[in-house]
Amino acid sequence: MIELLDSTQLARSIKRIATEVVERNSGAKNLAIVGIRTRGVPLAERLATEIEALEGIRPPQGSIDITLYRDDFRELTDSPNVGGTSILFDVSDKDIILVDDVLYTGRTVRAAMEEIIDYGRPSTIQLAVIIDRGCREFPICADYVGKKVSLKENEYIEVRVMEIDGEEHVVKVDRNS
């Protein structure tokens, strides 16, 4: 296991992403933040907090569970564990910042965009991730990235957040270890 980001570096990444979001969108007045369950939700909360610190405006937040939108849904299980979606604002004409921990194949993001569009027609959907590990299966790229990494086939990323895991860091793990 190799640590890629410690808690301080993770916090700095979120702060930098918040600054980039505000700059690209000329402020925060039209933003809404949506976290993808599971770890994208607390990361979205932190991003909203950083944007509020910069702009004095807290964007509305939501969370989505993409389980029922997955293209491999029927292959996974007969009884999926669905965490629920909570989008309590109108997404129409908003600049949605979709937040996830790791961008890999692009399949999760595709499912998340499809679900958001079921709620309305946003002006834009922009993607913020902590780690971009490459190896896309779909033509999706992140607008905001904490760190890009290249991995071997036997390696994967674990993003650990205090709210869920009781610890805070990003590690690269070898499946063979």
C-alpha positions in Angstrom: 0.0 0.0 0.0 1.4 3.4 -1.1 -0.1 6.6 0.2 -0.9 9.0 -2.7 -2.5 11.8 -0.7 -2.5 12.3 3.1 -5.3 14.2 4.9 -3.6 17.6 4.3 -3.1 17.0 0.6 -6.7 15.8 0.2 -8.0 18.9 1.9 -5.7 21.1 -0.4 -7.0 19.2 -3.5 -10.6 20.0 -2.5 -9.7 23.6 -1.9 -8.0 23.9 -5.2 -10.9 22.3 -7.0 -13.3 24.7 -5.3 -11.2 27.7 -6.6 -11.1 26.2 -10.1 -14.9 25.7 -10.1 -15.6 29.2 -9.0 -13.2 30.7 -11.6 -14.6 28.6 -14.4 -18.2 29.4 -13.6 -17.7 33.1 -12.7 -18.8 32.6 -9.2 -21.2 30.3 -7.4 -24.6 31.8 -8.0 -25.7 29.2 -10.6 -23.9 26.2 -9.1 -25.3 23.0 -7.6 -23.2 20.2 -6.2 -24.2 16.5 -6.5 -22.1 13.7 -4.9 -22.2 10.2 -6.1 -22.7 7.7 -3.3 -20.8 6.6 -1.4 -17.6 8.7 -1.0 -18.6 11.4 -3.5 -21.2 12.6 -1.0 -18.9 13.8 1.8 -16.4 15.1 -0.8 -19.3 17.1 -2.3 -20.1 18.5 1.1 -16.5 19.6 1.6 -16.5 21.2 -1.9 -19.6 23.1 -1.1 -18.1 24.3 2.2 -15.0 25.5 0.3 -17.0 27.3 -2.3 -19.1 29.0 0.4 -15.8 30.2 2.1 -14.7 31.7 -1.3 -18.0 33.2 -2.5 -20.3 33.6 0.6 -22.9 31.5 -1.3 -23.5 27.8 -0.5 -24.6 26.0 -3.6 -27.5 23.6 -3.1 -26.3 20.0 -2.7 -27.7 16.6 -3.6 -26.6 13.0 -3.7 -27.3 10.2 -6.1 -27.1 6.5 -6.0 -26.5 5.2 -9.5 -27.2 1.5 -8.7 -30.4 1.4 -10.8 -28.8 3.3 -13.7 -25.8 1.0 -14.0 -25.4 -0.8 -17.4 -24.4 -4.0 -15.5 -27.3 -3.7 -13.0 -28.9 -7.1 -13.9 -25.5 -8.9 -13.6 -24.7 -7.6 -10.1 -27.4 -9.1 -7.9 -31.1 -9.9 -7.7 -31.6 -7.6 -4.7 -29.4 -4.5 -5.0 -28.6 -2.3 -2.0 -29.9 1.1 -3.1 -28.8 4.0 -1.0 -31.3 6.5 -2.4 -31.1 9.8 -4.3 -31.7 13.2 -2.8 -31.9 16.1 -5.2 -34.2 18.6 -3.5 -33.6 21.5 -6.0 -34.5 22.1 -9.6 -31.5 21.1 -11.8 -32.8 22.9 -14.8 -30.5 25.6 -16.1 -28.0 24.9 -13.2 -24.3 24.3 -13.6 -24.1 20.9 -11.8 -20.8 19.9 -10.3 -20.8 16.1 -10.1 -18.4 14.8 -7.5 -16.9 11.3 -7.2 -13.8 9.9 -5.5 -12.2 8.0 -8.4 -12.7 8.2 -12.2 -11.8 4.9 -13.9 -13.9 3.4 -16.7 -16.4 6.3 -16.9 -19.4 4.0 -16.4 -20.4 5.4 -13.0 -20.3 8.9 -14.3 -22.4 8.0 -17.4 -25.0 6.5 -15.1 -24.9 9.6 -12.8 -25.4 12.0 -15.7 -28.3 9.9 -17.0 -29.9 10.1 -13.5 -29.4 13.9 -13.2 -30.9 14.4 -16.6 -34.0 12.5 -15.4 -34.5 15.4 -12.9 -34.3 18.2 -15.5 -32.1 19.9 -18.1 -29.0 21.4 -16.5 -27.1 24.1 -18.2 -23.9 22.0 -17.8 -22.7 19.0 -15.9 -19.0 19.3 -14.8 -17.1 16.5 -13.2 -14.8 16.8 -10.1 -12.9 13.8 -8.9 -10.1 13.3 -6.4 -8.3 10.7 -8.4 -8.3 10.1 -12.2 -6.7 6.7 -12.8 -7.2 6.5 -16.5 -8.3 3.4 -18.5 -11.6 4.7 -19.8 -14.2 2.5 -21.4 -16.4 5.5 -22.2 -15.3 8.9 -23.6 -15.6 10.8 -20.3 -13.0 13.1 -18.7 -13.0 15.1 -15.5 -13.1 18.9 -15.5 -11.5 19.1 -12.1 -8.9 16.5 -10.8 -7.1 16.3 -7.5 -4.5 13.9 -8.8 -3.9 11.8 -11.9 -2.2 8.4 -11.5 -1.3 5.5 -13.7 -1.8 2.1 -12.4 -0.9 -1.4 -13.3 -3.7 -4.0 -13.9 -3.3 -5.4 -10.4 -3.5 -2.0 -8.6 -6.4 0.0 -7.4 -7.2 3.1 -5.5 -8.8 3.5 -2.1 -10.1 6.9 -1.1 -10.7 6.9 2.7 -12.8 9.7 4.2 -13.3 10.3 7.9 -17.1 10.4 7.7 -17.3 6.8 6.3 -14.0 5.1 7.0 -12.7 6.8 10.2 -9.5 7.7 8.5 -8.5 10.2 5.8 -6.1 9.5 2.9 -5.8 8.1 -0.6 -3.8 4.9 -1.2 -2.7 2.8 -4.0 -3.2 -0.9 -3.2 -1.7 -4.0 -5.0 -4.4 -6.7 -5.3 -1.7 -9.4 -5.1 -0.4 -8.2 -1.7 
